Amino acid sequence: MRRVQPFWSQVRNYTALASTFIYNLNIFGISAKNICAPGFNCHGCPWATFSCPVGVIGYGFGVRNIPALALGMVLAVGIFLGRLVCGYACPFGLLQELLFRIKTRKFSLPRPLRYLKYVIMLLTVFILTYIFGFGVEKAYIRITEPIVAEDKPSLDITQFAEKNRGYFIQAKPPVQTTEGGFPLPPAGLGESAEGGLRSVGFGAGSKQGDDLQDFSLGQMLGEGEGVEPDLQSSAASETSGLEQIGVGGGGFDLDDLLTENEQIQENIASNKSVFELLQESKEADYADAELAVEVTVQNLSQLVLDEFSITPVFINADTGEEIWRGEEQIFRQRLEPGANYTTDIFTVPYLLHKGDIVILSEQTAVSMNYATLFCTYCPVAAIEADIPSKLFGSGDLSEVVSATTSMNLLRLGITFLIIIASIFISRFFCRTCCPLGAMYGLVARFAVFKIVLQKDKCIDCGKCDTLCPAELDVRKEVGGSECLACGDCVQSCPTKALKRKVGL
């Protein structure tokens, strides 16, 4: 049974744990799905920061569109680090390390099974997906994150198309809110023209100059001591400055004040909480507000797109519940493969205080032949995408690839078997099934960063073999396609015959 070297094991655990956190920063709203993660992390996970290189490459071959960026990234990482990523920056690798620590009888993996991952890679990522492809009957699109004008008051108007500038000149200003999310009073509330009444309320009001200095509600109603106003004459007086009892010299008159006072009493009598009253006030202020939205659509297929449709929807980000759905908008616009089109600005109700705006379209997905795609059987997708989506009520939030499948018994069954096997066999999935490890393995021999053996110092003690998590014949296979460059062998060597090397 292989003994785990404490130092390097802890280093791998911490770096893999840090990588897991970085790969899932979308839990904080940080997303970069146009970039592939170096490790195996499913982009179907609700919290995924990056896309999975295996899913992107398989999806690209399925639609017969070679994903050059994803392939280039995998090639670059493999040539620089080899399979070091598998040991130090892979969340599923960390899980296998922890499972293997469970105290039970251990078994060695038959050597021929290590080549199974290359067969899986060729068939489910490249060959079968390209031959059978996905059932694309029409062009399909990607929709960028919508740009919302009123949600970003500092947004420069010049960022929008020249033809749409007129809208913003006539548009309503954005609703301003306090830090707590409640609306601020409109500018000028509580002020009036020179010589006018500055404020009237249950406290004392005041104004500038020699006009009314202190005028309480009780005095307005003829109660208490002080000046008794002549309401009719004061409304027409030029010297008193009192045009009308209200706010800003043009607010409500006495009847309005009494009516609002009755409404306040009614609200108090209804036993409504302060939060409920403030929420109602916020709803009223947002009732007529609108958001100006524009989105950019990209034709991802190899077919020409003649038209597309989008539907704006507001969704509660916590529960996934749909709050509001707008009418479907059809755009008759010819788009060549890979072309982009930015829509004219359209408006939706201001509901950002309730949820997030999402732009939906039936054309963002394609009919897929999942039998040829690795994602159908991927245990990483089951653990990181299926289970969290079911537990937390979130769907696949991928912005680039919609290639993940819904939860199915086949994938869960395969995941269960791999988890059990990982308890008894060191890094079972990495060594037998992982297509990403196979891709890195193809170029690992040429990696810049790897472990090498100085044969003149080796005494053939075999201690390095007993610690290798990949069960290699280290003296023959170190630095090769199966080597994880984990460093356990380096520390175990009594003559320092093994060392890390950086360079060609």
C-alpha positions as CSV (number, residue, x, y, z in Angstrom):
1,M,0.0,0.0,0.0
2,R,1.3,3.4,-0.9
3,R,2.2,5.7,2.0
4,V,1.2,9.3,1.6
5,Q,4.1,11.7,2.2
6,P,2.7,14.4,4.5
7,F,4.4,17.5,3.2
8,W,3.6,17.1,-0.5
9,S,0.2,15.7,0.2
10,Q,-0.7,18.8,2.2
11,V,0.7,21.1,-0.5
12,R,-1.4,19.4,-3.1
13,N,-4.5,19.6,-0.9
14,Y,-4.1,23.3,-0.3
15,T,-3.4,24.2,-3.9
16,A,-6.2,22.1,-5.2
17,L,-8.5,23.6,-2.6
18,A,-7.5,27.1,-3.6
19,S,-8.0,26.1,-7.3
20,T,-11.5,24.8,-6.5
21,F,-12.3,28.2,-4.9
22,I,-11.0,30.1,-7.9
23,Y,-12.8,27.9,-10.4
24,N,-16.1,28.7,-8.7
25,L,-16.0,32.5,-8.1
26,N,-19.3,32.9,-9.9
27,I,-20.9,32.4,-6.5
28,F,-19.8,36.0,-6.0
29,G,-20.8,37.0,-9.6
30,I,-17.4,36.7,-11.1
31,S,-17.6,34.9,-14.4
32,A,-15.2,34.4,-17.3
33,K,-16.8,31.6,-19.3
34,N,-14.9,32.6,-22.4
35,I,-11.8,31.2,-20.8
36,C,-11.2,27.5,-20.0
37,A,-10.1,26.4,-16.6
38,P,-6.7,24.5,-16.6
39,G,-8.2,21.8,-14.3
40,F,-11.3,19.7,-14.7
41,N,-14.2,21.8,-13.5
42,C,-17.7,21.6,-15.0
43,H,-19.0,24.9,-16.5
44,G,-22.5,23.6,-15.8
45,C,-21.9,24.2,-12.1
46,P,-24.1,27.2,-11.0
47,W,-21.0,28.8,-9.5
48,A,-18.4,28.0,-12.2
49,T,-16.0,30.8,-13.1
50,F,-14.6,29.3,-16.3
51,S,-15.6,26.8,-18.9
52,C,-14.4,23.2,-18.9
53,P,-11.9,22.5,-21.7
54,V,-13.3,19.0,-22.3
55,G,-16.8,20.3,-22.7
56,V,-15.8,23.2,-24.9
57,I,-13.7,21.0,-27.2
58,G,-16.3,18.2,-27.4
59,Y,-19.0,20.8,-28.1
60,G,-16.9,22.4,-30.8
61,F,-16.3,19.2,-32.6
62,G,-20.0,18.3,-32.2
63,V,-21.0,21.4,-34.2
64,R,-18.1,20.9,-36.5
65,N,-16.5,24.1,-35.5
66,I,-12.9,23.5,-34.3
67,P,-12.4,25.3,-30.9
68,A,-9.0,26.7,-31.6
69,L,-8.9,28.8,-28.4
70,A,-9.7,25.8,-26.1
71,L,-7.3,23.5,-27.9
72,G,-4.5,26.2,-27.8
73,M,-5.0,26.7,-24.1
74,V,-4.8,23.0,-23.3
75,L,-1.7,22.7,-25.5
76,A,0.0,25.7,-23.8
77,V,-0.8,24.4,-20.3
78,G,0.4,20.9,-21.2
79,I,3.7,22.1,-22.7
80,F,4.5,24.3,-19.8
81,L,3.3,22.2,-16.8
82,G,2.6,18.8,-18.2
83,R,0.3,16.9,-15.8
84,L,1.3,19.0,-12.8
85,V,-2.2,20.5,-13.0
86,C,-3.8,17.1,-12.4
87,G,-2.0,16.9,-9.0
88,Y,-2.1,20.5,-7.9
89,A,-5.0,22.3,-9.5
90,C,-7.8,19.8,-10.1
91,P,-10.8,19.7,-7.8
92,F,-11.7,16.1,-8.7
93,G,-8.1,15.1,-8.2
94,L,-8.4,16.5,-4.6
95,L,-11.5,14.4,-4.1
96,Q,-9.8,11.3,-5.2
97,E,-6.8,12.0,-2.9
98,L,-9.2,12.3,0.1
99,L,-11.1,9.2,-0.8
100,F,-7.9,7.1,-1.1
101,R,-7.0,8.1,2.5
102,I,-10.0,6.1,3.8
103,K,-8.5,3.2,5.7
104,T,-9.2,0.0,3.8
105,R,-7.5,-2.5,1.7
106,K,-5.8,-1.0,-1.4
107,F,-5.3,-2.4,-4.9
108,S,-3.0,-1.7,-7.8
109,L,-4.4,-0.7,-11.2
110,P,-3.6,-3.1,-14.1
111,R,-1.2,-1.2,-16.4
112,P,-3.2,-1.7,-19.6
113,L,-6.1,0.3,-18.0
114,R,-4.1,3.5,-18.1
115,Y,-4.5,3.7,-21.9
116,L,-8.3,3.6,-21.6
117,K,-8.4,7.4,-21.0
118,Y,-6.8,8.0,-24.4
119,V,-9.5,5.8,-26.1
120,I,-12.2,7.7,-24.2
121,M,-10.7,11.1,-25.2
122,L,-10.5,10.2,-28.9
123,L,-14.0,8.8,-29.1
124,T,-16.1,11.0,-26.9
125,V,-14.3,14.3,-27.4
126,F,-13.0,14.2,-31.0
127,I,-14.0,11.4,-33.3
128,L,-17.6,10.3,-32.5
129,T,-18.7,13.8,-31.7
130,Y,-17.4,15.1,-35.1
131,I,-18.8,12.2,-37.1
132,F,-22.3,12.1,-35.6
133,G,-22.4,15.8,-34.5
134,F,-25.3,17.5,-32.9
135,G,-28.7,17.8,-34.4
136,V,-28.5,21.4,-35.6
137,E,-31.4,22.2,-37.8
138,K,-31.0,26.0,-37.7
139,A,-28.5,28.5,-36.5
140,Y,-28.1,29.0,-32.8
141,I,-26.9,32.1,-30.9
142,R,-25.2,33.3,-27.8
143,I,-26.6,36.3,-25.9
144,T,-24.3,38.6,-24.0
145,E,-25.1,40.0,-20.6
146,P,-27.6,42.8,-21.2
147,I,-26.4,46.4,-20.8
148,V,-28.9,48.2,-18.6
149,A,-28.7,52.0,-18.8
150,E,-30.7,53.0,-15.7
151,D,-28.9,50.4,-13.6
152,K,-25.6,52.1,-14.4
153,P,-26.1,55.8,-14.0
154,S,-22.4,56.5,-14.7
155,L,-22.6,54.8,-18.1
156,D,-21.5,57.2,-20.8
157,I,-24.2,57.7,-23.4
158,T,-21.5,57.4,-26.1
159,Q,-21.2,53.7,-25.4
160,F,-24.5,53.2,-27.1
161,A,-25.2,53.3,-30.9
162,E,-25.4,56.8,-32.3
163,K,-28.9,56.1,-33.6
164,N,-30.2,55.5,-30.1
165,R,-28.9,58.6,-28.4
166,G,-32.3,60.4,-28.7
167,Y,-33.9,58.0,-26.4
168,F,-31.7,59.0,-23.5
169,I,-32.3,62.7,-24.0
170,Q,-36.0,62.2,-23.5
171,A,-35.7,59.3,-21.0
172,K,-36.6,59.6,-17.3
173,P,-33.7,59.9,-15.0
174,P,-32.7,56.7,-13.1
175,V,-34.4,56.1,-9.7
176,Q,-31.9,56.9,-7.0
177,T,-31.9,54.9,-3.9
178,T,-30.3,54.9,-0.4
179,E,-27.8,52.3,0.6
180,G,-30.6,50.3,2.1
181,G,-32.3,50.2,-1.3
182,F,-35.2,52.6,-0.6
183,P,-35.9,55.5,-3.0
184,L,-34.6,58.9,-2.2
185,P,-37.1,61.8,-2.5
186,P,-37.0,63.6,-5.8
187,A,-34.6,66.5,-6.1
188,G,-36.1,69.8,-4.7
189,L,-38.5,68.1,-2.3
190,G,-38.7,70.2,0.8
191,E,-37.6,73.4,-1.0
192,S,-39.5,76.2,-2.7
193,A,-39.0,79.3,-4.6
194,E,-37.5,82.3,-2.8
195,G,-39.8,83.5,-0.1
196,G,-41.9,80.3,-0.2
197,L,-42.6,77.8,2.6
198,R,-39.6,75.5,3.0
199,S,-41.3,72.7,4.9
200,V,-44.6,71.8,6.6
201,G,-45.0,68.8,8.8
202,F,-45.5,67.5,12.3
203,G,-42.4,69.4,13.5
204,A,-41.5,73.0,12.9
205,G,-41.0,74.5,9.5
206,S,-38.7,77.4,8.5
207,K,-37.8,79.5,5.6
208,Q,-35.3,82.2,4.8
209,G,-35.6,86.0,5.2
210,D,-38.1,87.8,7.3
211,D,-41.0,85.5,6.2
212,L,-42.5,82.7,8.3
213,Q,-39.9,81.4,10.7
214,D,-41.7,78.8,12.8
215,F,-45.0,77.4,11.7
216,S,-46.2,74.1,13.2
217,L,-49.1,71.9,12.0
218,G,-51.1,72.9,15.1
219,Q,-50.8,76.6,14.1
220,M,-51.9,75.8,10.6
221,L,-55.0,74.2,11.9
222,G,-55.6,77.1,14.3
223,E,-54.5,75.3,17.4
224,G,-52.0,76.7,19.9
225,E,-50.3,80.1,20.2
226,G,-48.7,82.1,17.6
227,V,-49.7,83.8,14.3
228,E,-53.1,82.7,13.1
229,P,-52.8,82.5,9.3
230,D,-55.4,83.7,6.9
231,L,-55.3,80.7,4.5
232,Q,-57.1,82.5,1.6
233,S,-55.1,85.7,1.8
234,S,-51.8,84.0,2.5
235,A,-52.1,81.9,-0.6
236,A,-52.2,85.1,-2.7
237,S,-49.8,87.2,-0.7
238,E,-46.6,88.2,-2.4
239,T,-44.8,89.3,0.8
240,S,-45.6,86.4,3.1
241,G,-44.2,83.9,0.5
242,L,-46.8,81.4,1.4
243,E,-48.4,80.3,-1.9
244,Q,-49.9,77.2,-0.6
245,I,-49.6,75.0,2.4
246,G,-47.5,72.1,1.2
247,V,-44.1,71.1,0.0
248,G,-42.0,73.2,-2.5
249,G,-44.6,75.9,-2.9
250,G,-46.6,73.6,-5.2
251,G,-47.3,70.6,-3.1
252,F,-50.6,69.6,-1.4
253,D,-53.2,71.9,-0.1
254,L,-55.0,71.6,3.3
255,D,-57.5,69.0,2.0
256,D,-54.6,66.9,0.7
257,L,-52.8,67.1,4.0
258,L,-55.9,66.0,5.9
259,T,-56.4,63.1,3.4
260,E,-52.8,62.0,3.7
261,N,-53.1,62.2,7.5
262,E,-56.1,59.9,7.3
263,Q,-54.1,57.5,5.1
264,I,-51.3,57.4,7.7
265,Q,-53.8,56.6,10.4
266,E,-55.3,53.9,8.3
267,N,-51.9,52.3,7.7
268,I,-51.2,52.4,11.5
269,A,-54.5,50.9,12.2
270,S,-53.8,48.0,9.7
271,N,-50.8,47.0,11.9
272,K,-48.4,47.2,9.0
273,S,-44.7,47.0,9.9
274,V,-42.3,49.8,9.1
275,F,-40.6,47.5,6.5
276,E,-44.0,46.9,4.8
277,L,-44.8,50.6,4.6
278,L,-41.3,51.4,3.2
279,Q,-41.7,48.5,0.7
280,E,-45.0,49.8,-0.5
281,S,-43.4,53.3,-0.9
282,K,-40.6,51.8,-2.9
283,E,-43.0,49.9,-5.1
284,A,-44.9,53.1,-5.8
285,D,-41.8,55.0,-6.7
286,Y,-40.6,52.3,-9.1
287,A,-44.1,51.8,-10.6
288,D,-43.5,54.1,-13.6
289,A,-39.7,53.7,-13.9
290,E,-38.2,51.9,-16.8
291,L,-34.9,50.3,-17.7
292,A,-33.3,50.9,-21.1
293,V,-31.7,47.6,-22.3
294,E,-29.6,46.5,-25.2
295,V,-28.1,43.0,-25.9
296,T,-25.6,41.7,-28.4
297,V,-26.3,38.4,-30.2
298,Q,-23.6,36.2,-31.8
299,N,-24.3,33.5,-34.4
300,L,-22.3,30.5,-33.0
301,S,-23.2,28.0,-35.7
302,Q,-21.9,27.4,-39.2
303,L,-25.3,28.3,-40.7
304,V,-26.6,31.7,-41.8
305,L,-29.1,33.1,-39.3
306,D,-32.1,35.0,-40.9
307,E,-33.9,35.9,-37.7
308,F,-33.8,35.4,-34.0
309,S,-36.1,36.1,-31.0
310,I,-35.4,37.2,-27.5
311,T,-37.6,37.4,-24.4
312,P,-36.7,39.6,-21.4
313,V,-37.4,38.0,-18.0
314,F,-36.9,39.0,-14.4
315,I,-35.9,36.1,-12.2
316,N,-35.4,35.9,-8.4
317,A,-31.7,35.0,-8.1
318,D,-32.2,33.2,-4.8
319,T,-35.2,31.1,-5.6
320,G,-35.1,30.9,-9.4
321,E,-38.7,32.1,-9.5
322,E,-39.9,34.0,-12.5
323,I,-41.1,37.5,-11.5
324,W,-42.0,39.1,-14.8
325,R,-41.9,38.0,-18.5
326,G,-42.0,40.4,-21.4
327,E,-43.3,39.8,-24.9
328,E,-41.1,37.8,-27.3
329,Q,-39.3,40.2,-29.7
330,I,-38.4,38.9,-33.1
331,F,-35.4,40.5,-35.0
332,R,-35.2,39.8,-38.7
333,Q,-31.5,40.2,-39.1
334,R,-29.2,38.2,-41.4
335,L,-26.1,37.0,-39.5
336,E,-23.3,35.2,-41.1
337,P,-21.5,32.4,-39.0
338,G,-19.6,34.1,-36.1
339,A,-21.2,37.5,-36.7
340,N,-22.5,39.8,-34.0
341,Y,-25.6,42.1,-33.9
342,T,-26.5,44.6,-31.2
343,T,-30.2,45.2,-30.8
344,D,-31.9,48.5,-30.7
345,I,-32.6,49.7,-27.2
346,F,-35.9,48.5,-25.7
347,T,-37.4,49.2,-22.3
348,V,-38.6,46.9,-19.5
349,P,-40.2,47.8,-16.1
350,Y,-37.8,48.6,-13.3
351,L,-37.8,45.4,-11.3
352,L,-34.1,45.2,-10.3
353,H,-35.1,45.6,-6.6
354,K,-36.9,42.3,-7.0
355,G,-34.6,40.2,-9.1
356,D,-32.1,40.0,-12.0
357,I,-32.9,40.6,-15.7
358,V,-32.2,37.6,-18.0
359,I,-32.6,37.5,-21.8
360,L,-33.9,34.2,-23.0
361,S,-34.2,32.7,-26.4
362,E,-35.0,29.2,-27.7
363,Q,-32.2,29.6,-30.2
364,T,-29.5,29.5,-27.5
365,A,-29.5,25.7,-27.4
366,V,-29.3,23.0,-30.0
367,S,-30.6,19.4,-30.2
368,M,-27.7,17.2,-29.1
369,N,-26.6,13.7,-29.7
370,Y,-25.4,13.1,-26.1
371,A,-24.5,9.5,-26.7
372,T,-21.3,10.6,-28.4
373,L,-20.4,13.3,-25.8
374,F,-18.2,12.8,-22.7
375,C,-20.4,15.1,-20.7
376,T,-23.1,12.4,-20.7
377,Y,-21.0,10.2,-18.5
378,C,-18.8,12.7,-16.7
379,P,-18.7,12.3,-12.9
380,V,-17.4,15.8,-12.5
381,A,-20.6,17.1,-14.1
382,A,-22.7,15.0,-11.8
383,I,-21.0,16.2,-8.7
384,E,-20.5,19.9,-9.7
385,A,-23.5,20.6,-11.9
386,D,-26.3,18.1,-11.4
387,I,-26.3,17.8,-7.6
388,P,-25.9,21.5,-6.8
389,S,-28.5,22.5,-9.4
390,K,-31.0,20.2,-7.7
391,L,-30.1,21.1,-4.2
392,F,-30.1,24.9,-4.7
393,G,-32.7,25.2,-7.5
394,S,-30.3,26.7,-10.0
395,G,-30.0,25.7,-13.6
396,D,-27.0,25.4,-15.9
397,L,-25.7,29.0,-15.9
398,S,-23.1,28.5,-18.6
399,E,-22.7,31.5,-20.9
400,V,-20.7,29.8,-23.6
401,V,-21.6,26.1,-23.8
402,S,-25.0,24.5,-23.2
403,A,-23.5,21.0,-23.7
404,T,-24.2,19.6,-20.2
405,T,-27.1,17.3,-19.7
406,S,-29.7,17.2,-17.1
407,M,-29.3,14.7,-14.2
408,N,-29.6,11.1,-15.4
409,L,-29.3,7.8,-13.7
410,L,-26.5,6.6,-16.1
411,R,-24.2,9.5,-15.1
412,L,-25.0,9.1,-11.4
413,G,-24.3,5.4,-11.6
414,I,-20.9,5.9,-13.2
415,T,-20.1,8.6,-10.7
416,F,-20.9,6.2,-7.8
417,L,-18.7,3.5,-9.3
418,I,-15.8,5.9,-9.8
419,I,-16.1,7.2,-6.2
420,I,-16.1,3.6,-4.8
421,A,-13.1,2.6,-7.0
422,S,-11.2,5.7,-5.9
423,I,-11.3,4.5,-2.3
424,F,-9.4,1.3,-3.2
425,I,-7.3,2.5,-6.2
426,S,-5.1,5.6,-6.1
427,R,-6.5,8.3,-8.4
428,F,-8.6,5.8,-10.3
429,F,-10.4,8.4,-12.5
430,C,-7.2,10.4,-13.4
431,R,-5.4,7.3,-14.5
432,T,-8.2,5.5,-16.4
433,C,-11.0,7.9,-17.6
434,C,-9.9,11.5,-17.6
435,P,-9.8,12.9,-21.2
436,L,-8.2,16.2,-19.9
437,G,-5.4,14.2,-18.3
438,A,-4.9,12.3,-21.6
439,M,-4.6,15.6,-23.5
440,Y,-2.0,16.9,-21.1
441,G,-0.3,13.5,-21.2
442,L,0.2,13.7,-25.0
443,V,2.5,16.7,-24.5
444,A,3.8,16.2,-21.0
445,R,7.0,14.6,-22.2
446,F,7.9,18.0,-23.7
447,A,6.9,20.0,-20.7
448,V,9.0,22.9,-19.5
449,F,8.3,22.1,-15.9
450,K,8.9,18.5,-15.0
451,I,10.8,16.0,-12.8
452,V,13.9,14.3,-14.2
453,L,16.2,11.5,-13.0
454,Q,20.0,11.8,-12.7
455,K,20.9,8.2,-13.4
456,D,24.4,8.6,-12.1
457,K,23.1,9.3,-8.6
458,C,20.4,6.6,-8.6
459,I,21.0,3.5,-6.4
460,D,17.9,1.6,-7.5
461,C,16.5,1.5,-4.0
462,G,12.9,1.6,-5.3
463,K,11.6,4.0,-2.6
464,C,10.3,6.4,-5.2
465,D,8.0,3.6,-6.6
466,T,6.3,3.0,-3.3
467,L,5.2,6.7,-2.9
468,C,4.2,7.4,-6.5
469,P,0.4,8.1,-6.6
470,A,0.3,7.0,-10.2
471,E,2.1,3.7,-9.4
472,L,4.8,4.3,-12.0
473,D,8.1,2.7,-12.4
474,V,9.6,6.0,-11.6
475,R,13.1,5.4,-12.8
476,K,11.7,4.7,-16.3
477,E,8.6,6.8,-16.5
478,V,9.2,9.9,-14.5
479,G,8.6,13.0,-16.5
480,G,6.5,11.0,-19.0
481,S,2.8,11.1,-20.0
482,E,1.6,9.4,-16.8
483,C,3.7,11.4,-14.4
484,L,1.8,13.9,-12.3
485,A,5.0,15.8,-11.3
486,C,3.6,15.6,-7.7
487,G,7.1,15.6,-6.1
488,D,6.6,12.6,-3.7
489,C,9.4,10.8,-5.4
490,V,11.8,13.8,-5.1
491,Q,11.4,13.9,-1.4
492,S,11.7,10.1,-1.0
493,C,15.0,9.8,-2.9
494,P,17.9,9.3,-0.4
495,T,20.5,10.3,-3.0
496,K,18.7,13.3,-4.5
497,A,18.8,11.6,-7.8
498,L,15.3,13.0,-8.7
499,K,14.9,16.8,-9.0
500,R,12.5,19.3,-10.5
501,K,13.7,20.9,-13.8
502,V,12.6,24.0,-15.5
503,G,13.6,24.3,-19.1
504,L,13.6,22.4,-22.4
